Amino acid sequence: MVVAKTKSHFLFKVTYVDCSIETVISIPCNLFDTQFEQEKKYGEIKNSELKKASASLKKFVKINWNSIDLRGKIEFKLASQKYKYCFDEFGKFTDGVAFYENGQLFKLIKKTFPNFCT
């Protein structure tokens, strides 16, 4: 499994917000960008960490959950198809349909972005 890249940048983008931001309702994944428009921070997992990110994509485990308090999202391109998962501060992910855990990917996000929910 190889994460694709373009000439100018790798396509493993991470967008996140500070965990101290409070919301009165659970924000669905498809509204993350509009809800947190002013607060978003961006980054990419690249170079030496990209191989680890790619390997972690095989580690999503479906869980029985019904909502998460979104704090970020990842977007990546794999085999010409785009994917997006939102995540909370505890390492639970959603694609907007189901919920997952992926400890390996979450550890990589926290390592790459040390200011995320510290």
C-alpha positions as CSV (number, residue, x, y, z in Angstrom):
1,M,0.0,0.0,0.0
2,V,1.6,3.2,-1.1
3,V,0.3,6.7,-0.4
4,A,0.5,8.8,-3.6
5,K,2.3,12.1,-4.0
6,T,2.3,14.8,-6.6
7,K,5.3,16.8,-7.9
8,S,4.9,19.5,-5.3
9,H,3.8,17.7,-2.1
10,F,2.8,14.5,-0.5
11,L,-0.9,13.8,-0.2
12,F,-1.2,12.8,3.5
13,K,-2.6,16.0,4.9
14,V,-3.6,16.5,8.6
15,T,-5.9,19.3,9.7
16,Y,-6.6,19.7,13.4
17,V,-7.9,22.1,16.1
18,D,-7.0,22.8,19.7
19,C,-8.7,20.4,22.1
20,S,-9.7,23.3,24.4
21,I,-12.3,24.5,21.8
22,E,-15.8,23.7,23.1
23,T,-18.8,22.8,20.9
24,V,-22.3,22.4,22.1
25,I,-23.2,19.7,19.6
26,S,-21.3,16.8,18.0
27,I,-19.9,18.0,14.7
28,P,-20.2,15.5,11.8
29,C,-17.0,14.8,9.8
30,N,-18.4,16.5,6.7
31,L,-18.8,19.8,8.6
32,F,-15.4,19.8,10.2
33,D,-14.0,22.4,7.7
34,T,-16.9,24.9,8.0
35,Q,-17.3,24.5,11.8
36,F,-13.6,25.1,12.5
37,E,-12.8,27.5,9.6
38,Q,-10.9,30.0,11.8
39,E,-9.2,27.6,14.2
40,K,-7.8,25.0,11.8
41,K,-4.1,24.2,11.7
42,Y,-2.5,22.2,8.8
43,G,0.4,19.9,8.3
44,E,1.5,16.9,6.3
45,I,3.0,13.6,7.2
46,K,5.9,13.3,4.8
47,N,9.3,11.9,3.9
48,S,10.6,9.4,6.5
49,E,7.2,9.2,8.3
50,L,5.2,8.6,5.1
51,K,6.1,4.9,5.0
52,K,4.8,4.5,8.6
53,A,1.6,6.4,7.7
54,S,1.1,4.1,4.7
55,A,1.6,1.0,6.8
56,S,-0.8,2.3,9.5
57,L,-3.7,2.5,7.0
58,K,-4.0,-1.3,7.3
59,K,-4.6,-1.0,11.0
60,F,-8.1,0.5,11.1
61,V,-10.3,-1.6,13.4
62,K,-14.0,-1.1,13.2
63,I,-15.6,-0.4,16.7
64,N,-19.1,-0.1,18.0
65,W,-19.4,3.6,18.7
66,N,-21.9,6.3,17.8
67,S,-20.1,9.7,17.9
68,I,-16.8,11.4,18.6
69,D,-15.8,14.9,19.5
70,L,-13.9,15.8,16.4
71,R,-10.5,17.4,16.7
72,G,-8.9,16.7,13.4
73,K,-9.0,15.0,10.0
74,I,-6.6,13.2,7.7
75,E,-6.9,13.2,4.0
76,F,-4.8,10.9,1.7
77,K,-4.8,9.6,-1.8
78,L,-4.3,5.9,-2.4
79,A,-4.5,4.1,-5.8
80,S,-6.0,7.3,-7.3
81,Q,-8.8,7.4,-4.8
82,K,-9.2,10.1,-2.1
83,Y,-10.0,9.2,1.5
84,K,-10.9,11.3,4.6
85,Y,-11.2,10.3,8.2
86,C,-11.9,12.6,11.1
87,F,-10.6,11.8,14.6
88,D,-10.9,12.8,18.2
89,E,-8.3,13.5,20.9
90,F,-8.3,9.8,22.0
91,G,-7.6,8.1,18.7
92,K,-11.0,7.2,17.5
93,F,-11.7,7.8,13.8
94,T,-14.7,8.0,11.5
95,D,-15.2,8.1,7.8
96,G,-18.7,9.6,8.4
97,V,-20.3,6.2,8.3
98,A,-18.5,3.9,10.7
99,F,-16.1,4.3,13.6
100,Y,-12.6,2.9,14.0
101,E,-9.6,2.8,16.2
102,N,-6.0,3.0,14.8
103,G,-3.5,3.4,17.5
104,Q,-0.5,3.3,15.2
105,L,-1.8,6.2,13.0
106,F,-2.8,8.2,16.1
107,K,0.6,7.8,17.7
108,L,2.2,9.0,14.4
109,I,-0.2,12.0,14.3
110,K,0.7,12.9,17.9
111,K,4.4,12.5,17.2
112,T,4.4,14.5,14.0
113,F,2.2,17.3,15.6
114,P,3.4,17.5,19.2
115,N,1.1,20.5,20.0
116,F,-2.0,18.5,19.1
117,C,-4.1,18.2,22.3
118,T,-1.2,18.5,24.7
